[in-house]
Amino acid sequence: MPEAPERKPQQEDQEYCLDFSLQAVASHLRANEGREVPFTRAVLLVHNACESDVIYLSLHATLGQEGGTVRDVTHALSGPASLPAGGSFNWDVYDLLLPAHPGSASKVHMFGYRAVLNWRFDLAVWAEYRCSDGSPPVRTSVSRWALQWSVSDSITGTVALAIEKGQ
């Protein structure tokens, strides 16, 4: 995955206060046959752990399919331009980020959710933000995860998700 340059806070006592996490959330998907398939979603969450509001927030993300090209999927992360202290915002990786990745989108369009089974995806996310008009901009470190969906129960067709935290 391409490395986003990280800017250190200009003041030694200023800390990074945006937290990123990727959570597995139980859900369902409608299959082509009209039945509901138990499906675990990957939900990307950004949380403002700053003591004040983030007045400017610019999120960036790349997504790469194993053996494929890494793509910038930043445009799929539409969300708030600011974030109140303690506030959070989230995105569904399957519904929002996979369709933004051309290599995945065309296959999911043709084959449905089964197209992603056993593929490995690498997701990298970072942000630039300011907590006040006078504060210097801060770029977070890059948060990385590897995702892989697979059928955990062939009888019910249940789709499970494995998430590995990256370095």
N, C-alpha and C positions, 0 to 999 in steps of 0.2 A: 504494500500500500504506500502511496506517496506520503512523504513526511511533511507535515505542516510545520512551518517554523514556529517555535514557541517563544514568546516575549516574556521575559521575567518582569514581575511587578517593579515599577521604578522605585518604590519605597520598600525598604527591607521589612517593615511591619505590615505591609499590605499582603493579604492572603488571597489565593484563588478561592472564590466562594460559589462557583457554579458547579454543581455535582451532576454527573451523567450516570445513568444506570440503564441496564437492559434487563427487563423482567419477562419471564415466561408466564403467560396468562391463559387459563383455560377458556376455550371458546368453541364455536362451531362454524363450519363452512358448508354452504349448500353445494352438493355434488351435482354433476350433470344429470344424474338420474332423478334429481329432485329430493334426495334424502339429505339429512343433516349428518355431517361427519364431525366427530369430536376432533378439534384442532387446537393445538397450543400455539398461541400468537407470541411474537417477540414485540414487546412494547418498549420503545426508547423513551426515557424520561429525563428531562432536564429540570433541576430543582435549584432555586435561588436560595442558597444558604447564607447570603450576604446579610449584614445588619441593616442594609438599606435597599431601596428599590434599584434594580438594574434599569437604567433609562435608555440604554442602547444595547441591543442584543443582535448579533449576527452569527447564526449557526452555519456550520459547514459539515458535509458528510461525503464520504466515498463508500462505495459498495463494490466488492469484487467477487465474482463467482469463481470457484476453484478452477484453475486452468484457463480462466478468461481474463479479459481486460478489466482493470479497475476503472470505474466510472464515477464522475462527480455527480452526486444525486442531491446536492444542496437545494435545488429548486423544489424538491418534494417536502422540504422542511418549512413549509409556511406556518407561521405562528406569530406570537406577539413580538412587537418591536421592543417592548420593555417587559419587565417581569417584577412584580412586587416582592418585597422581602418575604421569604417563606413560600412564595408561589411556585407552581410547577406547571409544566406543559408536557404532553406526550404525543408520540406518533406510533402508529401500527406499522411495523416493518413490512409485513406481507402486503397490506393494502396500499401503503403510500410509497415505500422505498423500492420494493421489488419492481413495480411497474415503471419506476423512473430509471431502472437499469435495463438498457436495451436488450442485452443478452438474455435476461430473464423474462422480460415483458412479453416478447414474441412467443416464447415457449409456453408461458403460463396462459397466454391468450389461446393458443392452439390446444394445449393439453390439460388445462385447468390446474388445480392445486397439485396434482400428482407430478407435474413437471419439476417441482422443487425438491421432491423426495430424494434423499441421499446426496444432494448437492451440498457443498460446503460454501458458505458465504462469509466473507471477512468484511466487517463494518468498522469504520473509523469515523469519529465525530469530535469536533472541537468548536469553540466559540470565541468570538471577540466581544468584549463588553466594557461598559463604563457604568459606574455607580452614580456619578454626578457629572454635570456639565464640565466642571473644572478638573475632574480626575483624568489621569492618563489612561489610554486604552490598555486593556489586559487581554492576552490571548491565553486560553487554557491549554493545558497539556492535551495530547491526543488520547482519547479513550478508544480502546479497541476490543472487539469481540469476534469470535468465530461462531457461526450459527449452522446448525444442521438439523433439518426435519427428516423424520423417518416414520414408517408405520410401526407402531408399537404393539398393535393387536390386529392381526390379519383378519380375524372374524368380524370385528366391528369396524375396521378400517381406521381406528384411532391414530391420529398423527401426533407424535410427540416432538418436542424440540430440545436439543442439547445446546447449551450456551457455554462457551469457554471464554473467560476473561483473558484478553491479550496483554502484551507488554507494551 
